[in-house]
Amino acid sequence: MTPLERRSSLSLAGIFALRMLGLFLVLPVFALEARKYPGGDDPALIGLAMGIYGLTQAFLQIPFGMASDRLGRKRVIVAGLLVFAAGSLLAALADSLTGLLVGRALQGAGAVSAAVTALLADQTRDGVRTKAMALVGGSIGLMFALALVLAPVLAAQIGLSGLFGLTCALALAGIAVVLWVVPPEPARHAEAPRGRLADVWAQPDLRRLNLGVFVLHTVQMAMWVAVPAMLVQAGSPKQEHWHIYLPAVVLSFVVMGGLFAMERAGRLRAALLGAIALVLLVQLGLGAVAASGATPVLWVMGGLLFIFFCGFNTLEASQPSLVSRMAPAPVRGAALGAYNTLQSLGLFAGGALGGALVQWAGAPVLFGVTAALCGLWLLVSWPLRPVPRQAGGGGH
């Protein structure tokens, strides 16, 4: 990477990290803390307040992405982070579960993922873009692990309202990074051709990648409905789950070096299909553990989670890189908006599906369904032909 590419990658990964840390800090404690609010005796409303963020974000990813194509990436990112901060502040001041729900919905309306990813694609060459996307994916994974450690401690000190206040402050810090750290975005020319959203949906491989991110995040959210309980059964108290998650996430980043080697060797398709197969194998393994009726073994659970994060982080780095590479330049933001829309819908669907399946059918059926989804994903993705990277080509 050139110094400018490193600055772009690190600063934009920092924006993702600040935003996602705020979100992740709330998730581990939301269901318990929300019960203390008026209306908190309604489990369905608590679930809706948790999931509404993904739903509003899904509706607005494409409009924000298209707006960034026309108005400029930075302008749209700042506007989205302001909306996200406003939603966080509203949730911090809420005195009822309904107020929390409205605040969460407004948080989701600040849907900047597509614009941030598109700006990263604009500012990096084709040959290093997957590495840049990996920095973003890595920052999200690390924030997830960090939040698992910090959330219970902070919630005990400042409560749920304090966590939302902290989320607001992190969003404002993200705006400062956009304005003063991220390099200037490439100039836009008024005569540049305008793309259409139909150009995004017309490409079969883009549709395959969109389906892929939907399944990946559906599976991720659904499996986490059951995994914490399995870890408790294996003898790991809730407050110590980060002892499993953190090493699994960090060690998986080491394995990701193989992705860059395979990409340089022109074997990105094999890396992608292999990563999908890893996620599938983990679902089958978790299903076998759940169906056995025996007490889960902690090292087996840790090994399965390590394998999952190897596949998950590889896909999180390579799929958006491929979307940015395959999409026509005038609709790059719209294409990444469509991709992030399916990602958000996957988060919403996974939470709803996981909760329903565990409640009505049990964990073995849950992992059977997630394994079937991964098998379908692998089948649909088999014809995928990734566009080869251009070692010296620009990203503009």
C-alpha positions as CSV (number, residue, x, y, z in Angstrom):
1,M,0.0,0.0,0.0
2,T,1.1,3.6,-0.6
3,P,1.1,6.0,2.4
4,L,-2.1,7.5,1.1
5,E,-3.8,4.1,0.8
6,R,-2.7,3.2,4.3
7,R,-4.1,6.5,5.7
8,S,-7.4,5.9,3.9
9,S,-7.7,2.3,5.0
10,L,-6.8,2.9,8.6
11,S,-9.0,6.1,9.0
12,L,-12.0,4.5,7.3
13,A,-11.6,1.3,9.3
14,G,-11.5,3.6,12.4
15,I,-14.9,5.1,11.4
16,F,-16.3,1.6,11.2
17,A,-14.7,0.7,14.5
18,L,-16.0,3.7,16.4
19,R,-19.5,3.2,15.1
20,M,-19.6,-0.6,15.6
21,L,-18.1,-0.4,19.1
22,G,-21.0,1.7,20.1
23,L,-23.5,-0.8,18.6
24,F,-21.8,-3.9,20.0
25,L,-21.5,-2.4,23.5
26,V,-25.3,-2.3,23.7
27,L,-26.1,-5.8,22.3
28,P,-24.8,-8.1,25.0
29,V,-26.7,-6.3,27.8
30,F,-29.7,-4.8,26.0
31,A,-32.2,-7.6,26.6
32,L,-31.5,-7.6,30.4
33,E,-31.3,-3.8,30.9
34,A,-34.4,-3.1,28.8
35,R,-36.5,-5.0,31.3
36,K,-35.9,-2.2,33.8
37,Y,-37.8,0.3,31.5
38,P,-41.6,0.8,31.5
39,G,-42.9,-1.7,29.0
40,G,-39.9,-3.9,29.5
41,D,-42.1,-6.9,30.5
42,D,-42.9,-7.4,26.8
43,P,-40.3,-9.8,25.3
44,A,-41.6,-9.2,21.8
45,L,-41.2,-5.5,22.1
46,I,-37.7,-6.0,23.5
47,G,-36.8,-8.1,20.5
48,L,-38.3,-5.5,18.1
49,A,-36.3,-2.8,19.8
50,M,-33.1,-4.8,19.3
51,G,-33.9,-5.7,15.7
52,I,-35.4,-2.5,14.4
53,Y,-31.9,-1.0,13.8
54,G,-31.2,-3.6,11.1
55,L,-34.5,-3.1,9.5
56,T,-34.3,0.7,9.1
57,Q,-30.7,0.4,8.0
58,A,-31.7,-2.1,5.3
59,F,-34.2,0.3,3.9
60,L,-31.7,3.2,3.7
61,Q,-28.5,1.6,2.6
62,I,-29.3,1.9,-1.2
63,P,-30.5,5.5,-0.9
64,F,-27.4,6.5,1.0
65,G,-25.2,4.6,-1.4
66,M,-26.8,6.3,-4.5
67,A,-26.6,9.7,-2.7
68,S,-22.9,9.2,-2.2
69,D,-22.5,8.5,-6.0
70,R,-24.1,11.9,-6.7
71,L,-23.3,14.1,-3.8
72,G,-19.9,12.8,-2.7
73,R,-19.0,10.2,-0.2
74,K,-17.8,12.4,2.7
75,R,-20.8,14.6,2.8
76,V,-23.1,11.6,3.0
77,I,-21.0,9.8,5.7
78,V,-21.1,12.9,7.9
79,A,-24.9,13.3,7.5
80,G,-25.4,9.6,8.3
81,L,-23.2,9.7,11.4
82,L,-25.1,12.8,12.6
83,V,-28.4,10.8,12.2
84,F,-26.8,7.8,14.0
85,A,-25.6,10.1,16.9
86,A,-29.1,11.7,17.1
87,G,-30.6,8.2,17.5
88,S,-28.1,7.3,20.1
89,L,-28.8,10.5,22.1
90,L,-32.6,9.8,21.8
91,A,-32.1,6.3,23.2
92,A,-29.9,7.6,26.0
93,L,-32.7,10.0,27.0
94,A,-35.5,7.5,26.6
95,D,-37.6,6.8,29.7
96,S,-39.6,3.9,28.2
97,L,-39.1,0.9,26.0
98,T,-41.0,2.7,23.2
99,G,-38.5,5.5,23.4
100,L,-35.6,3.0,23.1
101,L,-37.3,1.5,20.1
102,V,-37.6,4.9,18.4
103,G,-34.0,5.7,19.2
104,R,-32.8,2.4,17.8
105,A,-34.8,3.0,14.6
106,L,-33.2,6.4,14.2
107,Q,-29.7,4.9,14.8
108,G,-30.4,2.5,11.9
109,A,-31.4,5.4,9.6
110,G,-27.7,6.6,9.7
111,A,-26.8,3.9,7.1
112,V,-23.3,4.9,6.1
113,S,-21.7,1.5,5.5
114,A,-22.1,1.6,1.8
115,A,-20.7,5.2,1.5
116,V,-17.7,4.3,3.7
117,T,-17.0,1.2,1.7
118,A,-17.4,3.0,-1.6
119,L,-15.0,5.7,-0.5
120,L,-12.4,3.1,0.5
121,A,-12.8,1.5,-2.9
122,D,-12.4,4.9,-4.5
123,Q,-9.1,5.6,-2.6
124,T,-7.4,2.2,-3.1
125,R,-6.0,0.4,-6.1
126,D,-7.5,-2.8,-7.3
127,G,-4.5,-4.8,-6.2
128,V,-4.7,-3.8,-2.5
129,R,-8.4,-3.4,-2.1
130,T,-9.0,-6.8,-0.5
131,K,-6.3,-6.0,2.1
132,A,-8.0,-2.6,2.8
133,M,-11.4,-4.3,3.2
134,A,-9.7,-6.8,5.5
135,L,-8.7,-3.9,7.8
136,V,-12.3,-2.9,8.0
137,G,-13.5,-6.4,8.7
138,G,-10.7,-6.8,11.2
139,S,-11.7,-3.6,13.0
140,I,-15.3,-4.9,13.3
141,G,-14.2,-8.3,14.6
142,L,-11.9,-6.7,17.2
143,M,-14.7,-4.3,18.3
144,F,-17.0,-7.2,18.7
145,A,-14.5,-9.0,21.0
146,L,-13.7,-5.8,22.9
147,A,-17.4,-5.1,23.4
148,L,-18.0,-8.5,24.9
149,V,-15.3,-7.7,27.5
150,L,-16.4,-4.1,28.3
151,A,-20.2,-4.2,28.0
152,P,-21.0,-5.9,31.3
153,V,-18.5,-3.7,33.2
154,L,-19.7,-0.5,31.7
155,A,-23.4,-1.4,32.0
156,A,-22.9,-2.0,35.7
157,Q,-21.3,1.5,36.0
158,I,-23.4,3.7,33.7
159,G,-26.4,1.6,32.7
160,L,-28.0,1.3,29.3
161,S,-28.6,5.0,28.9
162,G,-24.9,5.6,29.6
163,L,-23.9,3.1,26.9
164,F,-26.1,4.9,24.4
165,G,-24.5,8.2,25.5
166,L,-21.1,6.7,24.9
167,T,-22.3,5.5,21.4
168,C,-23.3,9.1,20.6
169,A,-19.8,10.3,21.6
170,L,-18.2,7.6,19.4
171,A,-20.3,8.6,16.4
172,L,-19.2,12.3,16.8
173,A,-15.6,11.1,17.0
174,G,-16.2,9.3,13.8
175,I,-17.3,12.6,12.2
176,A,-14.0,14.2,13.3
177,V,-12.1,11.4,11.6
178,V,-14.0,12.0,8.4
179,L,-13.4,15.7,8.4
180,W,-9.7,15.8,9.5
181,V,-8.1,12.4,9.0
182,V,-9.6,10.7,5.9
183,P,-7.8,12.0,2.7
184,P,-9.8,14.1,0.3
185,E,-12.0,12.1,-2.0
186,P,-11.4,11.9,-5.8
187,A,-12.8,14.8,-7.8
188,R,-16.2,14.1,-9.4
189,H,-16.9,15.3,-12.9
190,A,-20.3,16.7,-13.8
191,E,-20.1,15.0,-17.2
192,A,-19.5,11.6,-15.7
193,P,-22.1,9.0,-16.9
194,R,-24.9,8.4,-14.4
195,G,-25.5,4.7,-13.6
196,R,-28.9,3.0,-12.8
197,L,-29.7,0.7,-10.0
198,A,-30.9,-1.8,-12.6
199,D,-27.2,-2.1,-13.7
200,V,-26.5,-3.5,-10.3
201,W,-29.2,-6.2,-10.3
202,A,-28.5,-7.1,-13.9
203,Q,-25.2,-8.8,-13.1
204,P,-25.5,-12.5,-12.0
205,D,-22.2,-12.5,-10.0
206,L,-23.3,-9.3,-8.1
207,R,-26.6,-11.1,-7.2
208,R,-24.6,-14.1,-6.0
209,L,-22.5,-11.9,-3.7
210,N,-25.6,-10.2,-2.4
211,L,-27.2,-13.5,-1.6
212,G,-23.9,-14.6,0.0
213,V,-23.8,-11.7,2.5
214,F,-27.5,-12.2,3.3
215,V,-26.9,-15.9,4.2
216,L,-23.6,-15.1,6.0
217,H,-25.2,-12.6,8.4
218,T,-28.4,-14.6,8.8
219,V,-26.3,-17.6,9.9
220,Q,-24.1,-15.5,12.1
221,M,-27.0,-13.9,14.0
222,A,-29.0,-17.2,14.2
223,M,-26.1,-19.3,15.6
224,W,-25.4,-16.7,18.3
225,V,-28.9,-17.3,19.7
226,A,-27.7,-20.8,20.7
227,V,-23.9,-20.6,21.1
228,P,-23.8,-18.6,24.4
229,A,-26.0,-21.2,26.1
230,M,-23.8,-24.0,24.7
231,L,-20.7,-22.3,26.1
232,V,-22.4,-22.0,29.5
233,Q,-23.2,-25.8,29.4
234,A,-19.5,-26.4,28.5
235,G,-18.5,-24.7,31.8
236,S,-17.8,-21.1,30.7
237,P,-19.7,-18.5,32.7
238,K,-21.2,-15.7,30.6
239,Q,-18.7,-13.1,31.8
240,E,-15.9,-15.3,30.6
241,H,-17.1,-16.0,27.1
242,W,-14.7,-13.4,25.7
243,H,-11.9,-15.8,26.8
244,I,-13.2,-18.0,23.9
245,Y,-14.2,-15.3,21.4
246,L,-11.1,-13.1,21.6
247,P,-8.5,-15.8,20.8
248,A,-10.7,-17.2,18.1
249,V,-11.1,-13.8,16.4
250,V,-7.4,-12.8,16.7
251,L,-6.0,-16.1,15.5
252,S,-8.4,-16.1,12.5
253,F,-6.7,-12.8,11.3
254,V,-3.4,-14.7,11.1
255,V,-5.0,-17.3,8.9
256,M,-6.4,-14.5,6.6
257,G,-2.9,-14.0,5.3
258,G,-3.6,-17.1,3.2
259,L,-6.4,-15.2,1.4
260,F,-4.0,-12.5,0.2
261,A,-1.6,-15.2,-1.0
262,M,-4.4,-17.0,-2.9
263,E,-5.6,-13.7,-4.4
264,R,-2.1,-12.9,-5.7
265,A,-2.0,-16.4,-7.2
266,G,-5.3,-15.8,-9.0
267,R,-7.2,-18.3,-6.8
268,L,-9.7,-16.0,-5.2
269,R,-12.6,-18.2,-6.3
270,A,-11.1,-21.2,-4.4
271,A,-10.6,-19.0,-1.3
272,L,-14.2,-17.8,-1.4
273,L,-15.7,-21.3,-1.9
274,G,-13.4,-22.7,0.7
275,A,-14.5,-20.0,3.2
276,I,-18.2,-20.8,2.6
277,A,-17.4,-24.5,3.1
278,L,-15.8,-23.7,6.5
279,V,-18.9,-21.9,7.6
280,L,-21.0,-24.9,6.5
281,L,-18.8,-27.3,8.3
282,V,-19.1,-25.3,11.5
283,Q,-22.9,-25.4,11.3
284,L,-22.7,-29.2,10.9
285,G,-20.3,-29.4,13.8
286,L,-22.4,-27.3,16.1
287,G,-25.5,-29.3,15.1
288,A,-23.7,-32.5,16.0
289,V,-22.7,-31.2,19.4
290,A,-26.2,-29.9,20.1
291,A,-27.9,-33.2,18.9
292,S,-25.6,-35.5,20.8
293,G,-27.3,-34.7,24.1
294,A,-23.9,-34.7,25.9
295,T,-22.4,-31.7,27.7
296,P,-20.5,-29.6,25.1
297,V,-16.7,-29.7,25.4
298,L,-15.1,-26.3,25.7
299,W,-12.1,-26.9,23.5
300,V,-14.4,-28.3,20.8
301,M,-16.6,-25.2,21.0
302,G,-13.5,-22.9,20.8
303,G,-12.1,-24.8,17.8
304,L,-15.4,-24.6,16.0
305,L,-15.6,-20.8,16.6
306,F,-12.1,-20.3,15.5
307,I,-12.9,-22.1,12.2
308,F,-16.1,-20.0,11.9
309,F,-14.2,-16.8,12.2
310,C,-11.6,-17.9,9.7
311,G,-14.4,-18.3,7.1
312,F,-16.4,-15.3,8.3
313,N,-13.5,-12.8,8.2
314,T,-12.3,-14.1,4.8
315,L,-15.7,-13.5,3.4
316,E,-16.1,-10.1,5.1
317,A,-12.9,-9.0,3.4
318,S,-13.3,-10.5,0.0
319,Q,-16.9,-10.1,-0.9
320,P,-17.2,-6.3,-0.6
321,S,-13.9,-6.0,-2.4
322,L,-15.4,-8.0,-5.3
323,V,-18.6,-6.0,-5.3
324,S,-16.6,-2.8,-5.7
325,R,-14.5,-4.4,-8.4
326,M,-17.4,-5.8,-10.4
327,A,-19.8,-2.9,-10.2
328,P,-19.8,-0.3,-12.9
329,A,-18.0,2.8,-11.6
330,P,-21.0,5.2,-11.8
331,V,-23.0,2.9,-9.5
332,R,-20.3,1.7,-7.1
333,G,-22.0,3.3,-4.2
334,A,-25.4,1.9,-5.2
335,A,-23.9,-1.5,-5.6
336,L,-22.4,-1.4,-2.2
337,G,-25.7,0.0,-0.9
338,A,-27.5,-3.1,-2.3
339,Y,-24.9,-5.3,-0.7
340,N,-25.2,-3.7,2.7
341,T,-29.0,-3.8,2.4
342,L,-28.8,-7.6,2.1
343,Q,-26.3,-7.7,5.0
344,S,-28.7,-5.7,7.2
345,L,-31.7,-7.8,6.2
346,G,-29.6,-10.9,7.1
347,L,-28.9,-9.5,10.6
348,F,-32.6,-8.9,11.1
349,A,-33.7,-12.3,9.6
350,G,-31.0,-14.2,11.5
351,G,-32.1,-12.8,14.9
352,A,-35.8,-13.6,14.2
353,L,-35.1,-17.0,12.7
354,G,-32.7,-18.0,15.4
355,G,-35.0,-17.0,18.2
356,A,-38.0,-18.7,16.7
357,L,-36.2,-22.0,15.9
358,V,-34.6,-22.3,19.3
359,Q,-37.9,-21.6,21.0
360,W,-40.0,-24.0,19.0
361,A,-37.7,-26.7,17.7
362,G,-34.4,-26.5,19.6
363,A,-30.7,-25.9,18.8
364,P,-30.2,-29.1,16.6
365,V,-32.9,-27.9,14.2
366,L,-31.5,-24.4,14.2
367,F,-28.1,-25.6,13.1
368,G,-29.7,-27.9,10.6
369,V,-31.4,-24.9,9.0
370,T,-28.2,-22.8,9.0
371,A,-26.3,-25.7,7.4
372,A,-28.9,-26.0,4.7
373,L,-28.7,-22.3,4.0
374,C,-24.9,-22.6,3.7
375,G,-25.2,-25.6,1.4
376,L,-27.6,-23.6,-0.9
377,W,-25.2,-20.6,-0.8
378,L,-22.2,-22.8,-1.8
379,L,-24.3,-24.3,-4.7
380,V,-25.4,-20.8,-5.9
381,S,-21.9,-19.4,-5.6
382,W,-20.2,-22.3,-7.5
383,P,-20.4,-20.6,-10.9
384,L,-18.9,-17.3,-9.5
385,R,-16.1,-16.0,-11.6
386,P,-14.3,-13.2,-9.7
387,V,-12.9,-10.3,-11.7
388,P,-9.1,-10.6,-11.5
389,R,-7.4,-7.7,-9.7
390,Q,-5.3,-5.2,-11.6
391,A,-2.0,-4.9,-9.8
392,G,-1.4,-1.3,-10.8
393,G,-4.9,-0.2,-11.6
394,G,-6.4,2.7,-9.8
395,G,-9.6,2.4,-7.8
396,H,-11.2,5.5,-9.2
